[in-house]
Amino acid sequence: MIIALAQLNYHIGNFECNLTRITQAIQQAKDRGADLVVFAELAIGGYPAKDLLRSPAFLDRCEQAIVEIADQCRGIACIIGAPVRNTSGKGKPLYNAALLVADGAVQQVVHKGLLPDYDVFDEYRYFQPAETFQCITYQNRKIALTICEDLWNIASPKLYRRNPMEVLRGENPDVIINIAASPFSYNHLRERMEVLQSHAKETKAPLLYVNQVGAHADIIFDGRSLILSPTGELVDMMASFDEDLKYYRLHENNLTPLQKTTEVQPPLDTPLIHQALLLGIRDYFNKSGFTKAVVGLSGGIDSALVAALACEALGAENVMAVLMPSVYSSDHSLTDALDLVKNTGCRHEIVPIQPMADAFHQSLDKAFNGLAPDVTEENIQARIRGTLLMAFSNKLGYILLNTSNKSEAAVGYGTLYGDMAGALGVIGDVYKTQVYKLAGYINRHREIIPQHTIVKPPSAELRPGQKDSDSLPEYELLDSVLFQYIENEKSASQIVALGFDEALVRRVLNLVDRAEFKRFQAPPILRVSSKAFGSGRAMPLVARYP
């Protein structure tokens, strides 16, 4: 049997686009002599479709798409993920299903049993879990067909009482096929490999894992579909952050690639984050119908990084950098910003904000009655800049990219309706220490981000001589504490037990907790870690804990 794996980029709700991609892949696979082509979880309709799954019209369109796909499956079969109505009258209205389609019709249906409802997942809101598990058969081959999380009970045994693969393994399948929609995080491949390898080895069967690729606002799918031998060895890995279609011959108990295999390099965090952010920006714009971005360019490293990423993702001709100096802006900040404009080739405008800031101060002078300047005047500057950037967006059709990093977002070091403005948070899941690594990586071939931008002390430049370190711990220390609190979900006492100063830990954690109201109003953030701000970290907005 020749099996094709189709790793595609789907567009939620765009049935015409998705059907075109799917049917083209079926035809290509048929032309290559494939017997079976496999697509990702919930490929029909896209994932995550969220409350579109509550729309009868959306579900009707999914069913229509299945009919159209079935018509293409003559002389070839496909396995594809789709939402399927639960007609039993019991439980949730839908199943998350994998369909075996052949001879112009759906032949067999498998329902997902383990429904994740942690982090960014909320499947139990919509789907009824499967009660029974059974292998399917195609061309006299017994296939243990599973859907994403159905293999992950090994990694999360406390979450699930049932183990689909224990049941399927008892039927001695010839091959395991897992269709998935598994989001990217920079350290996830290691865990993914361990889970899949354990199933291949325990079942003594080859394993084909098919992921989707592409970004849907905050969630990014990396592709990197995997093919494993019965001993758990990696046979091949499909493209990273790109579509791919590959072919494998299943003979007895082995899978043989029918094309050159991908040379798998040890995963390095920074290049992966770079690829993920580029895909996140590109798909956000392409799938939303946008083409042009605007970035406020300060001369600092965060805005420089976002501008450089935007130029690489969208083309420099589609990026506008707006420089908005004030009396507190250093000469080198303007020079650094202009050097980045020159290095990238993007468009730019310079709009000094001091006349506007002076007008605000004069207008508020009587109301403030001689009160000393404080953070109010600093925030006014940030909000003037936010207003100007939105003016460029409205007038010229640019989409504003937010430039706040994860360290700042965590402790609330940003101004609502000012530097927190934007449609998409590009580096909101990237710690400041990672920002520097990304800047160095972007400069690996030539200088794009000016070296002076990288080496100078970070500053918001909202008052004379201001540096970030005036208000925050050094970033190396701050990020270490934040990682333990956010990604590792450790308490203050647990973090202190790791050797961190107790006063520092409690100060940082207090800043994080108090800034929840700011993050609640922040733009969606491209998720590249195991725990990003947004839907994957649902905290109460009004609370006092501990």
VOBA-488857 format. One line per 8 residues: number of its first residue (from 1); for each residue x, y negated, z negated of C-alpha. Coordinates in Angstrom, 3 decimals, always signed. Layout:
VOBA-488857
NUM	X Y Z  ...
//
This chain:
VOBA-488857
1	+0.000 +0.000 +0.000  +1.278 -3.473 +0.897  +0.208 -6.109 -1.623  +0.440 -9.840 -0.957  +0.556 -12.357 -3.799  -0.888 -15.784 -3.007  +0.353 -18.485 -5.380  -1.722 -21.504 -4.368
9	-2.478 -25.058 -5.495  -6.221 -25.384 -6.088  -8.287 -28.557 -6.439  -11.071 -28.363 -9.014  -14.461 -28.608 -7.331  -12.987 -29.125 -3.860  -14.479 -26.000 -2.307  -13.618 -26.961 +1.260
17	-9.940 -27.389 +0.402  -9.773 -24.277 -1.768  -11.587 -22.114 +0.789  -9.250 -23.271 +3.529  -6.197 -22.321 +1.468  -7.668 -18.967 +0.434  -8.899 -17.888 +3.872  -5.626 -18.961 +5.506
25	-3.716 -16.821 +3.012  -6.022 -13.872 +3.691  -5.446 -14.197 +7.429  -1.673 -14.566 +7.031  -1.570 -11.489 +4.806  -3.710 -9.553 +7.279  -1.400 -10.547 +10.130  +1.539 -9.213 +8.122
33	-0.175 -5.864 +7.630  -1.072 -6.300 +3.965  -3.743 -4.058 +2.487  -4.524 -6.308 -0.482  -3.969 -9.993 -1.255  -4.193 -11.256 -4.834  -5.180 -14.768 -5.958  -5.146 -16.487 -9.357
41	-7.668 -16.673 -12.179  -10.775 -18.769 -11.389  -9.286 -19.695 -8.016  -12.811 -20.261 -6.717  -13.832 -23.626 -8.124  -10.477 -24.326 -9.756  -9.233 -24.177 -13.338  -10.016 -25.717 -15.781
49	-13.416 -26.734 -14.427  -14.647 -27.632 -17.943  -18.299 -28.731 -18.030  -18.656 -28.335 -14.280  -19.225 -24.736 -15.341  -22.522 -25.909 -16.832  -23.688 -27.259 -13.476  -26.020 -24.891 -11.554
57	-25.010 -26.613 -8.300  -21.322 -25.935 -9.016  -22.034 -22.269 -9.758  -24.189 -21.960 -6.636  -21.291 -23.298 -4.605  -18.952 -20.752 -6.225  -21.302 -17.960 -5.194  -21.497 -19.322 -1.663
65	-17.698 -19.432 -1.516  -17.507 -15.781 -2.571  -19.773 -14.869 +0.353  -17.558 -16.837 +2.761  -14.399 -15.208 +1.408  -15.974 -11.744 +1.600  -16.665 -12.306 +5.282  -12.898 -12.732 +5.808
73	-12.115 -9.509 +3.946  -12.527 -7.020 +6.768  -9.490 -4.858 +7.382  -7.987 -6.282 +4.203  -9.101 -6.605 +0.580  -8.563 -9.372 -1.940  -8.632 -9.775 -5.683  -9.741 -13.248 -6.714
81	-10.856 -15.034 -9.858  -14.294 -16.665 -10.124  -16.976 -17.613 -12.648  -19.807 -15.079 -12.498  -23.255 -15.533 -14.012  -24.153 -13.318 -16.963  -27.526 -11.826 -16.029  -27.921 -9.724 -19.184
89	-29.672 -12.506 -21.050  -27.325 -11.990 -24.008  -24.428 -14.202 -25.026  -22.824 -16.983 -23.012  -24.148 -17.693 -19.508  -20.943 -16.828 -17.616  -18.127 -14.335 -17.319  -14.574 -15.202 -16.345
97	-14.238 -12.528 -13.673  -11.842 -10.902 -11.240  -13.487 -9.657 -8.057  -12.263 -6.913 -5.732  -13.591 -7.896 -2.321  -13.416 -5.555 +0.674  -15.416 -4.595 +3.754  -17.273 -7.904 +3.664
105	-18.626 -7.594 +0.108  -17.716 -7.631 -3.580  -16.919 -4.025 -4.445  -15.874 -4.162 -8.100  -15.949 -6.777 -10.869  -13.772 -7.048 -13.992  -14.645 -9.413 -16.839  -12.079 -11.119 -19.043
113	-12.091 -9.824 -22.580  -9.785 -12.130 -24.529  -10.919 -15.743 -24.257  -8.437 -18.324 -25.556  -9.792 -21.266 -27.515  -6.520 -22.695 -28.838  -4.331 -25.559 -27.665  -5.617 -26.773 -24.236
121	-7.902 -23.749 -23.789  -11.629 -23.751 -24.501  -12.911 -20.711 -22.628  -15.209 -19.381 -25.321  -17.296 -22.536 -24.835  -18.399 -21.187 -21.453  -17.690 -17.472 -21.114  -18.928 -14.244 -22.646
129	-16.089 -11.823 -23.464  -16.095 -8.380 -21.867  -17.152 -5.518 -24.120  -15.688 -2.670 -22.058  -12.538 -2.215 -19.988  -11.919 +0.154 -17.100  -9.411 +0.457 -14.268  -10.556 -0.224 -10.739
137	-9.636 +1.898 -7.725  -8.551 +0.803 -4.277  -7.035 +3.037 -1.607  -6.793 +5.848 -4.150  -4.666 +3.657 -6.396  -5.754 +3.126 -9.976  -5.291 -0.562 -10.870  -5.271 -1.960 -14.408
145	-6.770 -5.316 -13.435  -6.572 -7.922 -16.197  -7.110 -11.658 -16.452  -4.396 -13.800 -18.030  -4.989 -13.673 -21.812  -5.988 -9.995 -21.658  -2.256 -9.230 -21.774  -1.424 -11.741 -24.492
153	-2.754 -9.915 -27.530  +0.848 -8.762 -28.093  +1.961 -12.386 -28.519  -1.111 -13.347 -30.580  -2.275 -10.175 -32.382  -3.962 -12.143 -35.169  -6.284 -13.853 -32.680  -7.833 -10.726 -31.207
161	-9.131 -7.449 -32.622  -9.345 -5.764 -29.218  -6.563 -4.735 -26.896  -7.723 -4.313 -23.273  -4.440 -2.753 -22.173  -4.668 -0.005 -24.800  -7.866 +1.147 -23.105  -6.552 +0.717 -19.551
169	-3.253 +2.390 -20.374  -5.134 +5.499 -21.394  -6.287 +5.887 -17.775  -2.673 +6.081 -16.500  -2.866 +3.263 -13.949  -0.563 +3.205 -10.930  -0.054 -0.562 -11.172  -0.953 -3.475 -13.447
177	-2.284 -6.638 -11.793  -2.786 -9.745 -13.916  -4.377 -12.826 -12.384  -3.634 -15.938 -14.412  -3.961 -19.654 -14.895  -1.081 -20.116 -17.298  -0.024 -23.745 -17.914  +3.579 -24.854 -17.908
185	+5.648 -25.703 -20.917  +9.418 -25.852 -20.665  +10.000 -22.902 -22.996  +7.043 -20.740 -21.932  +8.719 -18.532 -19.310  +10.731 -16.682 -21.946  +7.610 -15.748 -23.892  +5.707 -14.935 -20.697
193	+8.468 -12.570 -19.589  +8.577 -10.799 -22.950  +4.820 -10.167 -22.951  +4.717 -8.875 -19.381  +7.826 -6.734 -19.775  +6.385 -5.056 -22.857  +3.252 -4.029 -20.943  +5.164 -2.747 -17.920
201	+7.465 -0.637 -20.097  +4.740 +0.714 -22.366  +2.465 +1.589 -19.426  +5.384 +2.840 -17.292  +3.828 +1.086 -14.317  +4.917 -1.817 -12.094  +3.292 -5.147 -12.870  +2.188 -7.980 -10.580
209	+1.437 -11.281 -12.308  -0.124 -14.021 -10.133  -0.226 -17.571 -11.483  -1.542 -20.704 -9.839  +0.502 -23.819 -9.179  -0.395 -27.491 -9.284  -1.488 -30.163 -11.733  -4.920 -31.205 -12.937
217	-4.414 -34.502 -14.797  -2.611 -33.465 -18.002  -2.250 -29.716 -17.357  +0.485 -28.521 -15.013  +0.774 -25.004 -13.592  +4.268 -23.933 -12.632  +3.565 -20.908 -10.446  +6.582 -18.639 -10.981
225	+4.491 -15.503 -10.453  +6.366 -12.403 -11.577  +6.893 -8.891 -10.256  +8.234 -6.304 -12.698  +9.357 -2.691 -12.380  +7.955 +0.121 -14.571  +10.966 -0.364 -16.842  +10.245 -4.077 -17.252
233	+13.057 -5.261 -15.010  +12.420 -8.372 -12.939  +11.932 -7.434 -9.294  +11.142 -10.937 -8.051  +9.856 -14.332 -9.116  +7.871 -16.573 -6.793  +8.488 -20.289 -6.237  +8.631 -22.797 -9.064
241	+6.132 -25.691 -8.806  +5.283 -24.858 -5.200  +2.922 -22.673 -3.203  +4.179 -19.278 -2.130  +2.981 -16.123 -0.379  +5.014 -12.937 -0.741  +4.635 -9.255 +0.090  +5.473 -6.082 -1.818
249	+5.171 -2.409 -0.909  +3.752 -0.177 -3.629  +5.130 +3.312 -3.097  +4.619 +5.918 -5.777  +5.714 +4.057 -8.913  +7.828 +1.307 -7.377  +7.357 -2.141 -5.864  +9.690 -3.090 -3.027
257	+9.887 -6.726 -1.838  +9.327 -7.161 +1.897  +11.271 -10.420 +2.020  +14.359 -11.883 +0.436  +13.917 -12.094 -3.315  +14.331 -15.307 -5.278  +17.588 -15.602 -7.168  +16.418 -16.328 -10.705
265	+18.589 -18.767 -12.613  +18.494 -19.053 -16.410  +15.725 -21.571 -17.150  +17.136 -24.954 -18.156  +14.740 -27.311 -19.890  +15.662 -30.611 -18.236  +15.418 -29.532 -14.561  +12.106 -27.792 -15.297
273	+10.671 -30.884 -16.984  +11.837 -32.959 -14.026  +10.064 -30.664 -11.545  +6.929 -30.554 -13.666  +6.673 -34.333 -13.973  +7.120 -34.804 -10.223  +4.335 -32.314 -9.518  +2.156 -33.911 -12.185
281	+2.488 -37.374 -10.661  +2.100 -36.159 -7.086  -1.001 -34.066 -7.718  -2.637 -36.718 -9.891  -2.407 -39.158 -7.017  -3.156 -36.755 -4.160  -6.111 -35.081 -5.846  -7.559 -38.404 -7.030
289	-7.222 -40.083 -3.645  -4.635 -42.605 -4.830  -1.434 -43.468 -2.984  +0.351 -46.345 -4.763  +1.706 -46.841 -8.287  +2.696 -49.869 -10.310  +5.163 -49.772 -13.201  +6.162 -52.471 -15.645
297	+9.962 -52.510 -15.425  +11.691 -53.918 -18.509  +15.285 -52.896 -17.941  +14.904 -50.217 -20.624  +15.332 -46.503 -20.115  +11.685 -45.425 -20.416  +10.334 -47.658 -17.676  +13.400 -46.941 -15.547
305	+12.784 -43.200 -15.825  +9.088 -43.511 -14.950  +9.849 -45.761 -11.982  +12.509 -43.359 -10.702  +10.141 -40.386 -11.060  +7.349 -42.269 -9.298  +9.636 -43.168 -6.395  +10.732 -39.546 -6.029
313	+7.177 -38.203 -6.271  +5.326 -40.767 -4.161  +8.012 -42.417 -2.040  +9.665 -45.698 -2.973  +7.510 -47.558 -0.451  +4.462 -46.683 -2.561  +5.820 -47.965 -5.876  +5.656 -51.544 -7.159
321	+7.901 -52.533 -10.076  +6.823 -55.667 -11.932  +9.467 -57.445 -14.004  +7.960 -59.690 -16.714  +10.762 -61.422 -18.632  +10.233 -63.603 -21.704  +12.565 -65.820 -23.756  +13.555 -62.685 -25.677
329	+14.581 -60.748 -22.565  +18.338 -60.412 -22.274  +20.106 -61.292 -19.054  +21.260 -57.708 -18.666  +17.677 -56.399 -18.917  +16.679 -58.341 -15.821  +19.904 -57.316 -14.073  +19.408 -53.651 -15.007
337	+15.832 -53.729 -13.738  +16.885 -55.309 -10.438  +19.675 -52.741 -10.067  +17.111 -49.960 -10.406  +14.921 -51.623 -7.777  +17.930 -51.748 -5.463  +18.887 -48.124 -6.187  +15.391 -46.750 -5.566
345	+14.270 -49.095 -2.784  +10.877 -49.747 -4.368  +8.992 -53.040 -4.047  +9.137 -55.534 -6.897  +7.782 -58.795 -8.230  +9.073 -61.036 -11.025  +6.422 -62.729 -13.163  +7.820 -64.618 -16.213
353	+5.394 -64.420 -19.133  +6.644 -67.268 -21.325  +4.154 -69.893 -20.035  +1.304 -67.491 -20.799  +2.692 -66.629 -24.227  +3.039 -70.341 -25.031  -0.570 -70.908 -23.989  -1.729 -68.172 -26.358
361	+0.273 -69.624 -29.226  -1.091 -73.116 -28.633  -4.657 -71.807 -28.428  -4.289 -69.837 -31.666  -2.240 -72.381 -33.595  -5.232 -73.996 -35.325  -6.887 -70.663 -36.141  -3.681 -69.242 -37.591
369	-3.112 -72.460 -39.544  +0.667 -72.398 -39.653  +1.021 -68.716 -40.564  +4.516 -67.363 -39.913  +5.097 -65.441 -36.675  +4.892 -61.659 -37.070  +3.901 -58.594 -35.082  +0.891 -60.542 -33.767
377	+3.033 -62.648 -31.493  +4.995 -59.579 -30.413  +1.805 -57.749 -29.462  +0.540 -60.761 -27.541  +3.565 -60.446 -25.267  +2.882 -56.744 -24.702  -0.782 -57.441 -23.957  +0.075 -60.200 -21.505
385	+2.232 -57.701 -19.647  -0.537 -55.109 -19.728  -2.988 -57.646 -18.311  -0.606 -58.626 -15.529  -0.013 -55.001 -14.568  -3.752 -54.350 -14.438  -4.104 -57.442 -12.254  -1.677 -55.892 -9.751
393	-3.681 -52.681 -9.989  -7.018 -54.381 -9.325  -5.888 -56.789 -6.644  -3.548 -54.539 -4.662  -4.923 -51.053 -5.356  -1.994 -49.754 -7.416  -2.495 -47.194 -10.186  -0.703 -48.177 -13.384
401	+1.679 -45.582 -14.815  +2.221 -45.683 -18.563  +5.835 -45.563 -19.759  +5.498 -44.612 -23.468  +7.586 -41.622 -24.562  +6.505 -38.942 -27.055  +8.566 -40.344 -29.919  +6.853 -43.726 -29.609
409	+3.409 -42.178 -29.141  +3.942 -40.015 -32.211  +4.738 -42.833 -34.636  +2.521 -45.495 -33.053  +5.423 -47.584 -31.761  +3.330 -49.177 -29.023  +0.645 -51.789 -28.493  -2.940 -50.906 -27.674
417	-4.057 -52.625 -24.452  -0.430 -53.633 -23.889  +2.409 -51.188 -23.219  -0.022 -48.329 -23.921  -2.093 -49.294 -20.863  -2.146 -47.050 -17.819  -4.034 -44.335 -15.982  -1.456 -41.588 -16.579
425	+1.134 -41.089 -19.306  +4.113 -39.780 -17.353  +6.573 -39.202 -20.215  +4.177 -39.118 -23.172  +5.220 -35.499 -23.859  +8.937 -36.226 -23.519  +10.872 -37.155 -26.652  +13.294 -40.075 -26.489
433	+16.285 -37.738 -26.723  +14.884 -35.824 -23.739  +14.393 -39.105 -21.872  +18.164 -39.654 -21.943  +18.787 -36.113 -20.658  +16.310 -36.641 -17.823  +17.959 -39.935 -16.902  +21.323 -38.179 -16.696
441	+19.801 -35.410 -14.594  +18.239 -37.879 -12.160  +21.682 -39.445 -11.767  +23.329 -36.075 -11.078  +24.090 -36.905 -7.428  +24.270 -40.708 -7.487  +23.407 -43.557 -9.807  +19.683 -44.286 -9.659
449	+19.067 -45.350 -13.240  +21.773 -47.940 -14.035  +24.374 -46.660 -16.462  +23.990 -49.756 -18.613  +20.314 -48.937 -19.063  +21.307 -45.523 -20.411  +24.044 -46.617 -22.811  +22.597 -49.792 -24.347
457	+20.669 -49.609 -27.653  +16.921 -49.319 -26.972  +14.858 -52.430 -27.728  +11.333 -53.690 -27.078  +12.811 -57.240 -26.849  +9.780 -58.877 -28.469  +11.800 -60.921 -30.978  +15.406 -62.149 -31.203
465	+17.977 -59.366 -31.561  +15.339 -56.641 -31.919  +16.371 -52.973 -31.733  +14.225 -49.831 -32.076  +16.421 -48.740 -34.987  +15.159 -51.758 -36.982  +11.774 -50.037 -37.278  +12.506 -46.352 -36.713
473	+15.096 -43.753 -37.740  +17.731 -42.917 -35.140  +16.041 -40.948 -32.397  +18.093 -37.784 -32.844  +16.840 -37.551 -36.417  +13.331 -38.775 -35.698  +12.799 -36.318 -32.848  +14.012 -33.406 -34.961
481	+11.417 -34.170 -37.636  +8.680 -34.785 -35.069  +9.407 -31.474 -33.325  +8.983 -29.567 -36.576  +5.725 -31.374 -37.356  +4.131 -31.363 -33.888  +5.426 -28.341 -31.958  +6.164 -26.074 -34.938
489	+3.208 -27.378 -36.980  +5.178 -27.359 -40.238  +4.097 -29.230 -43.351  +6.139 -31.941 -45.084  +7.407 -29.510 -47.709  +8.396 -26.966 -45.072  +10.318 -29.614 -43.112  +12.080 -30.812 -46.264
497	+13.044 -27.199 -46.989  +14.912 -27.203 -43.650  +17.269 -29.819 -45.086  +15.663 -33.135 -44.099  +15.454 -36.020 -46.547  +12.049 -35.972 -48.279  +11.483 -39.727 -48.148  +12.280 -39.779 -44.432
505	+9.971 -36.824 -43.705  +7.029 -38.305 -45.576  +7.539 -41.674 -43.911  +7.622 -40.145 -40.424  +4.624 -37.885 -41.009  +2.655 -40.814 -42.429  +3.421 -42.825 -39.278  +2.229 -39.950 -37.093
513	-1.019 -39.496 -38.987  -1.808 -43.209 -39.114  -1.289 -43.606 -35.350  -4.050 -41.166 -34.397  -6.412 -44.034 -33.531  -3.898 -45.326 -31.008  -3.365 -41.958 -29.329  -7.145 -41.518 -29.129
521	-7.171 -44.459 -26.700  -4.054 -43.475 -24.769  -4.134 -42.249 -21.149  -3.919 -38.531 -20.332  -0.367 -37.280 -20.787  +1.465 -34.838 -18.519  +1.933 -31.753 -20.696  +5.421 -30.239 -20.520
529	+5.832 -28.887 -24.059  +4.019 -26.252 -26.087  +2.160 -28.964 -28.031  +1.322 -32.237 -26.322  -0.853 -35.055 -27.563  -4.349 -34.880 -26.110  -6.727 -31.934 -25.816  -4.124 -29.482 -27.106
537	-3.702 -31.290 -30.438  -7.194 -32.067 -31.657  -6.927 -34.095 -34.846  -9.728 -35.955 -36.659  -9.750 -39.634 -35.802  -10.910 -40.778 -39.246  -9.271 -38.696 -41.969  -6.948 -38.869 -44.925
545	-4.675 -35.894 -45.235  -2.837 -34.861 -47.287
//
